[in-house]
Amino acid sequence: MSPSRFVPTSGIDRIMGRRPEVVAATAKATASVLAEAKRAAAPISHRFEEGLAMDVGTDETGMLVGRVIANWEFSLFIEFGNAHQTPRPVLRRALDASRGKALR
């Protein structure tokens, strides 16, 4: 008898990304990050908080992704800072704070 050999299915990540339960889990995880980002952004700027949104869909390679988007024009300066202010990485901290919580 020959030994068993694992052969991964090519493109399984794209196949799984179309399953409704995987899309729902991705949306739940993204919503968790968004809620944490809004909580952290509220004391900094009302406009920054209002400009936060989420999107769940596929990227240019066909992979399922969840994104938290900062739509306010000055969000970049809050997140990364500039010559006159230090960075306040709201989105990075929201992602870090949401790790492990989102899929519970």
WONORZI-V812043 format. One record per helix or strand of 3 or more residues. SS is the DSSP state (2 for helix, 1 for strand). FROM is the first residue (numbers start at 1). LEN is the number of residues. If there is no record, write none. Layout:
{{SS:FROM:LEN} {SS:FROM:LEN}}
//
This chain:
{{2:12:5} {2:20:23} {2:46:5} {1:52:7} {1:64:7} {2:75:6} {2:90:9}}
//
